[in-house]
Amino acid sequence: QHAAHARTSRYITDTTKERYHQCQNVNCSATFITYESVQRYIVKPGEVHAVRPHPLPSGQQIMWM
C-alpha cells in the first residue's frame, strides 16, 4: 500500500462529498473514489444573526459586512 493524493472532489449532496484519489507510486498509479459524509451532529448551531464587530483597541472597526 502507498499514499495517495486527492486530485479533485465534488459534493454529491449537502452532507456527502465524492473525492478522487491517485496513488503517489509511479509504478502503481491506481485511481479510486472515496465518499466522505456527515453521520450525525454533536452540536448543531441555531440561527445566526450577523452583528457589527467589536471595536479594535485603536478604536477602529473592521469593515467586513
Secondary structure, DSSP 4 states (H G I P E B T S, - for coil): ---EEEEEEEESSSSEEEEEEEES-TTT--EEEEEEE----SS--------PPPPPTTS------
